[in-house]
Amino acid sequence: MKRRNFIKSSSLLSSSFILPGFTFKPKKNVYNDKIKLSLVGCGGRGTGAVINALNADNNIELVSMCDVFPDKIKTSLNYLKDEFIGTSKIQVKDENCFSGFDGFKKTIDNADVVILATPPGFRPQHFEYAVNSSKHIFVEKPIATDITGIKRFFKSAKIVREKKLNVVVGLQRRYQPSYINTLKQVRRGLIGNITSGIVKWNSGGVWVKEREKTQTELEYQMRNWYYFNWLCGDHIVEQHIHNIDVANWFIDDFPISAQGMGGREVRTDKKYGHIFDHHYVEFKYKNGTTIHSQCRHQPGTFFEVNEKLIGTKGIVNLDDSGIVYITDHNRNIIYEYDPSDDKSPYQIEHDFLFKSIRQGDQIDNSEYAAKSNLASIMGRMATYTGKVIKLDDMLKINDSLVPQNLTWDSEPPIKPDANGNYEIPIPGNIV
């Protein structure tokens, strides 16, 4: 390989294609009032999103919070008070903290902008209410765990466009300078036409919370939401959506079919619910491109989260750390990107959101987020069934994993057997 020469583009935001769903019309500041912010879902990701939001604008305050668990509200609020000590940005009164399954409505009602960061199974319902209430929204990915939820989200997304609301979805690579500048090189033809690629999220897994004797089955599943499809969607949907979305973004299209394999090889204990610990999927696009997708949650294994896209003239290597390089087919490096001076994409996405609100513009990430989410679900269906899953067939399905109108007296949609084990998908046995 030739010696690396790091390249930094000076025109990060110069091209219209770099931020999909962003309509830019330079205007004066048309929104001068203090912006009131509410948080729905007080876990780590929601708390982090609040920090980013409050740092994105000087005239914004957090006024309301909700979570199904009161202890999570308390923990998050105390952390945020410490984070913003000496400022007036945390203005959450006790009467504006709402727990339970229906607290999101009052929380959203209190705000101009809402952050939706509950387990993703609830996202379509919360998004629908926020849109109908004409709120600007930051919504974490994924936006749904089932096809019914995707359809519900699409319906709300149509209203977003009609009302000219701002919606930013937490697929932060779309706002990451290294990815944006590399996409410019691809659009300029540096690697030719993309013919294939490999996208990966291989890691050791995430947290698990042991069952407590006093918990109902519903509370246990809610505390361990990552291991139940109705709440999480499996890790191919919850995490790997990032990498699948990058492939879709660079190809500028979405897959039309998927086939693959997966299972539970290491993470087999009943405490891990009923999701798989590994997936491998081949996504096919209508232009003939194939993306090889792999994700793994197996402790002690090799960690790798990245994307490689292969074109007729070269190869793109992307990494969420921001380090990027492009080679020709003789392995000569023809482009590199140094991310050392870049701002966090988690902050950038909020900077864009609040700037757009202030200027009376519109950012709407909802369509591509829903389509990449749908692709991730298609991959899950392929590994669960062992069959070829086609997009056209998926759109005819009216599945519904998530119960409506839940209360703490409700039964969860999946229940353990007498031994505490949950039914595991078996490829070949599922229609």
C-alpha positions in Angstrom: 0.0 0.0 0.0 1.0 3.6 -0.6 1.9 5.7 2.4 -1.3 7.1 3.9 -2.0 10.8 3.4 -4.9 11.9 5.5 -7.5 14.0 3.7 -10.0 16.3 5.3 -12.7 17.9 3.3 -13.3 21.6 3.8 -16.7 21.5 2.4 -18.5 19.2 4.8 -21.9 20.6 4.3 -21.6 21.8 0.7 -23.6 19.2 -1.1 -27.3 18.7 -1.0 -27.2 14.9 -0.9 -25.1 14.6 2.3 -27.9 14.9 4.8 -31.0 13.0 3.4 -34.3 14.4 4.4 -32.9 17.9 5.0 -34.4 20.9 3.3 -32.2 23.9 3.7 -33.5 27.4 3.1 -31.4 30.1 4.7 -33.6 32.2 6.9 -33.5 34.5 9.8 -34.2 33.1 13.2 -37.9 32.7 13.1 -38.3 30.9 16.4 -37.1 33.2 19.2 -38.9 31.7 22.2 -37.4 29.4 24.8 -37.7 25.8 23.6 -39.3 23.4 26.0 -38.0 19.9 25.9 -39.5 16.6 27.1 -38.0 13.2 27.5 -40.0 10.0 27.0 -37.9 7.0 28.1 -35.3 7.8 30.9 -32.7 5.1 30.2 -29.0 5.8 29.3 -29.7 6.6 25.6 -32.6 9.0 26.5 -30.5 10.8 29.1 -27.6 11.1 26.7 -29.9 12.5 24.1 -31.1 15.2 26.5 -27.5 16.2 27.2 -26.9 16.6 23.4 -30.2 18.5 23.0 -29.5 21.0 25.8 -26.0 21.6 24.5 -27.3 22.3 21.0 -29.1 25.5 21.9 -28.6 28.2 24.4 -32.3 28.9 25.0 -33.7 25.5 25.8 -34.8 23.8 29.0 -36.0 20.3 30.0 -39.5 20.6 31.5 -41.0 17.1 31.7 -39.9 13.4 31.8 -41.7 10.1 31.8 -40.8 6.4 32.0 -42.8 3.3 33.0 -40.5 3.0 36.0 -40.3 5.9 38.5 -36.8 4.9 39.6 -35.5 5.5 36.1 -36.9 9.0 36.1 -35.2 9.8 39.4 -31.9 8.4 38.3 -31.9 10.2 35.0 -33.1 13.5 36.5 -30.4 13.5 39.2 -27.7 12.8 36.6 -28.9 15.7 34.4 -29.1 18.1 37.4 -25.4 17.2 38.1 -24.5 17.6 34.5 -26.1 21.0 34.2 -25.4 22.3 37.7 -25.1 26.1 37.8 -27.5 26.5 34.8 -31.3 26.9 34.4 -31.6 24.2 31.8 -33.2 21.6 34.1 -36.7 22.8 35.0 -38.5 19.6 35.7 -41.0 19.9 38.5 -42.3 16.9 40.4 -45.8 17.3 38.9 -44.3 17.0 35.4 -42.7 13.6 36.0 -45.0 10.9 34.8 -44.6 7.1 35.2 -46.6 4.2 33.8 -47.6 3.3 30.3 -49.7 6.3 29.6 -47.4 9.0 31.0 -46.0 9.8 27.6 -49.1 11.8 26.6 -48.8 14.4 29.4 -45.1 14.6 28.9 -45.4 15.3 25.2 -48.1 17.8 25.8 -45.7 19.9 28.0 -43.1 20.3 25.2 -42.2 22.0 22.0 -39.7 19.3 21.2 -39.8 15.7 22.4 -37.1 12.9 22.7 -38.5 9.4 22.2 -36.2 6.9 23.7 -38.2 4.1 25.2 -37.7 0.5 24.1 -38.5 0.6 20.4 -41.7 -1.5 20.6 -43.5 1.6 21.9 -42.0 4.0 19.3 -44.8 4.0 16.7 -47.4 4.8 19.3 -45.4 7.6 20.9 -44.3 9.0 17.5 -47.9 9.0 16.3 -49.1 11.0 19.4 -46.2 13.5 19.1 -46.8 14.1 15.4 -50.6 14.5 15.9 -49.7 17.0 18.7 -47.5 19.0 16.2 -44.2 18.5 18.1 -40.7 18.5 16.7 -39.1 15.1 17.4 -35.9 13.4 18.1 -36.6 9.7 17.9 -34.1 6.9 18.6 -33.7 4.0 16.3 -35.2 1.6 15.6 -38.6 3.1 15.1 -40.5 -0.2 15.3 -40.2 -3.9 16.0 -42.8 -5.3 13.7 -44.4 -4.6 10.3 -47.6 -3.2 11.9 -45.4 -0.7 13.7 -43.6 0.2 10.5 -46.9 0.9 8.7 -48.1 3.0 11.7 -44.9 5.0 11.6 -45.2 5.6 7.8 -48.7 6.9 8.3 -47.4 9.4 10.9 -44.5 10.3 8.7 -46.9 11.5 6.0 -48.4 13.9 8.5 -44.9 15.1 9.4 -44.4 16.3 5.9 -47.8 18.0 5.8 -47.2 19.8 9.1 -43.6 20.6 8.1 -42.3 19.2 11.5 -38.7 18.4 12.2 -37.9 14.8 12.8 -34.3 13.6 13.4 -33.8 9.8 13.9 -30.8 8.5 15.9 -29.0 6.9 12.9 -26.2 9.2 13.7 -23.8 8.0 11.0 -25.9 10.0 8.6 -24.6 13.1 10.5 -21.0 11.8 11.0 -18.4 13.9 9.0 -16.3 10.9 8.1 -19.3 9.1 6.5 -20.6 12.3 4.8 -17.2 13.1 3.2 -16.7 9.6 2.1 -20.1 9.5 0.5 -19.1 12.5 -1.5 -16.2 10.5 -2.9 -18.5 7.6 -3.8 -21.0 9.9 -5.4 -18.2 11.4 -7.5 -17.4 8.0 -8.8 -14.2 7.2 -7.0 -15.0 3.5 -6.5 -17.3 3.2 -9.5 -20.6 1.3 -9.1 -21.1 -0.5 -5.8 -21.5 -4.2 -6.5 -21.3 -5.8 -3.1 -20.4 -5.1 0.5 -20.0 -6.4 4.0 -21.6 -4.7 7.1 -20.9 -5.9 10.6 -21.9 -5.4 14.3 -20.0 -8.2 16.1 -19.7 -7.7 19.8 -19.9 -9.4 23.2 -23.5 -8.4 23.8 -25.3 -6.1 26.3 -26.5 -6.0 29.9 -28.9 -8.5 31.5 -30.8 -7.9 34.7 -31.6 -10.9 36.9 -35.2 -11.7 37.8 -36.4 -10.4 41.1 -38.9 -12.5 43.2 -41.4 -9.7 43.4 -41.5 -9.0 39.7 -44.4 -9.8 37.5 -43.6 -11.4 34.1 -44.4 -8.1 32.4 -42.1 -6.1 34.7 -39.3 -8.6 34.2 -39.6 -8.4 30.4 -39.7 -4.6 30.5 -36.6 -4.4 32.7 -34.9 -6.8 30.2 -36.5 -5.4 27.1 -33.5 -6.2 24.9 -34.2 -10.0 25.0 -37.8 -9.9 23.8 -38.8 -9.2 20.2 -42.0 -7.3 20.9 -39.9 -4.7 22.8 -36.5 -4.9 21.0 -36.8 -6.5 17.7 -33.7 -8.7 18.2 -30.2 -7.1 17.9 -30.2 -7.3 14.1 -32.9 -4.6 14.4 -31.9 -2.8 17.5 -28.1 -2.4 16.8 -27.3 -3.7 13.4 -29.8 -1.3 11.8 -26.9 1.2 11.9 -24.8 -0.8 9.5 -27.6 -1.9 7.3 -28.7 1.8 7.0 -25.2 2.8 5.9 -25.3 0.2 3.1 -28.7 1.5 2.0 -27.5 5.1 2.2 -24.4 4.5 0.1 -26.2 2.3 -2.5 -29.0 4.9 -2.5 -31.7 2.2 -2.4 -33.2 -0.4 -0.1 -33.1 -4.2 -0.4 -35.9 -6.1 -2.1 -35.2 -9.6 -0.5 -33.1 -11.3 2.2 -32.0 -14.8 3.0 -29.8 -15.9 5.8 -29.1 -18.0 8.9 -28.8 -17.5 12.7 -29.4 -18.9 16.1 -28.5 -19.2 19.8 -25.2 -20.8 20.1 -23.7 -19.2 23.2 -26.4 -17.0 24.8 -28.7 -19.9 25.5 -29.8 -19.3 29.1 -33.5 -18.5 29.6 -32.5 -15.1 31.1 -31.7 -14.1 27.5 -35.3 -14.3 26.4 -35.9 -15.7 23.0 -33.7 -13.6 20.6 -30.7 -15.0 18.6 -27.1 -14.4 19.5 -25.9 -14.3 15.8 -27.3 -13.5 12.4 -25.9 -13.7 8.9 -28.0 -12.2 6.0 -27.6 -11.6 2.3 -29.6 -8.6 1.2 -30.4 -8.2 -2.5 -31.0 -4.9 -4.2 -32.9 -4.4 -7.5 -29.7 -3.3 -9.3 -28.1 -6.7 -8.4 -26.0 -5.5 -5.5 -25.6 -7.9 -2.6 -24.8 -6.8 0.9 -23.5 -9.5 3.3 -24.7 -8.6 6.8 -23.5 -10.1 10.1 -24.1 -9.4 13.7 -23.1 -11.3 16.8 -23.5 -11.1 20.6 -21.1 -13.6 21.9 -18.8 -12.8 24.9 -15.1 -13.3 24.3 -15.3 -13.0 20.6 -13.7 -10.6 18.2 -15.3 -7.1 18.3 -15.9 -5.5 14.9 -18.4 -2.8 13.9 -17.9 -1.5 10.4 -18.9 -1.4 6.8 -17.0 -2.3 3.6 -18.5 -1.4 0.2 -16.9 -2.9 -3.0 -17.2 -1.0 -6.3 -16.0 -1.6 -9.8 -13.0 0.7 -9.3 -12.3 0.5 -5.6 -13.3 -0.4 -2.0 -14.6 1.8 0.8 -13.7 0.9 4.4 -15.8 2.7 7.0 -15.7 2.5 10.8 -17.8 4.2 13.4 -14.6 5.5 15.0 -14.4 7.8 12.0 -11.3 6.4 10.4 -12.0 5.8 6.7 -9.9 4.7 3.8 -10.6 3.9 0.1 -8.4 1.7 -2.0 -8.2 0.8 -5.6 -8.2 -2.9 -6.5 -4.4 -3.0 -6.4 -4.7 -2.1 -2.6 -3.4 1.4 -3.2 -4.9 3.9 -0.8 -6.6 6.7 -2.9 -8.5 8.5 -0.1 -8.3 8.7 3.7 -10.1 10.6 6.3 -8.8 11.7 9.7 -11.6 12.2 12.3 -9.5 13.6 15.0 -11.0 17.1 14.9 -14.6 16.0 14.4 -17.5 16.7 16.7 -19.5 13.7 17.9 -22.3 12.8 15.5 -24.6 12.3 18.5 -24.1 16.1 19.1 -24.2 17.1 15.4 -27.7 15.5 14.8 -29.1 17.6 17.7 -27.3 20.7 16.4 -29.0 20.3 13.1 -32.4 19.6 14.6 -32.5 22.8 16.8 -30.9 25.0 14.1 -33.6 23.9 11.7 -36.4 24.6 14.3 -34.9 28.1 14.9 -34.7 28.9 11.2 -38.1 27.6 10.2 -36.7 24.9 8.0 -37.5 21.2 8.0 -35.4 18.1 8.6 -37.3 14.8 8.1 -35.4 11.6 8.5 -38.5 9.5 9.0 -38.7 7.8 5.6 -35.2 6.4 5.2 -35.2 5.4 8.9 -38.5 3.4 8.5 -37.2 1.7 5.3 -33.9 0.7 6.9 -35.9 -0.5 9.9 -38.1 -2.6 7.5 -34.9 -4.1 5.9 -33.6 -5.1 9.4 -36.9 -6.8 10.2 -36.7 -8.5 6.8 -33.3 -9.8 7.8 -34.7 -11.1 11.1 -37.5 -12.9 9.4 -35.0 -14.5 7.0 -32.8 -15.9 9.8 -35.8 -17.0 11.9 -37.5 -18.9 9.1 -34.5 -20.0 6.9 -36.5 -18.8 3.9 -36.1 -16.1 1.3 -38.1 -13.1 2.4 -39.2 -10.7 -0.2 -40.1 -7.1 0.5 -43.3 -7.2 -1.5 -44.5 -10.1 0.6 -43.6 -8.4 3.9 -45.7 -5.4 3.1 -48.8 -7.7 2.9 -48.2 -9.0 6.5 -50.3 -7.5 9.3 -48.3 -8.8 12.2 -48.5 -7.2 15.6 -46.0 -8.1 18.3 -46.8 -5.2 20.6 -50.0 -5.2 22.7 -52.0 -2.0 22.8 -53.3 -0.3 25.9 -50.9 -2.0 28.3 -51.2 -1.7 32.0 -49.2 -3.3 34.8 -52.1 -5.8 35.1 -51.6 -6.9 31.5 -50.1 -10.2 30.4 -47.0 -9.9 28.1 -47.4 -11.2 24.5 -44.8 -14.0 25.1 -44.8 -16.1 28.2 -42.4 -18.7 29.6 -43.3 -22.4 29.9 -43.4 -24.2 33.2 -39.6 -24.3 33.4 -39.2 -20.6 32.7 -38.1 -21.0 29.1 -39.3 -19.0 26.1 -40.2 -20.4 22.7 -37.2 -19.9 20.4 -37.6 -19.5 16.6 -36.5 -22.6 14.8 -35.6 -22.1 11.1 -37.6 -24.4 8.8 -40.4 -24.6 11.4 -41.8 -21.2 10.9 -44.2 -20.3 8.0 
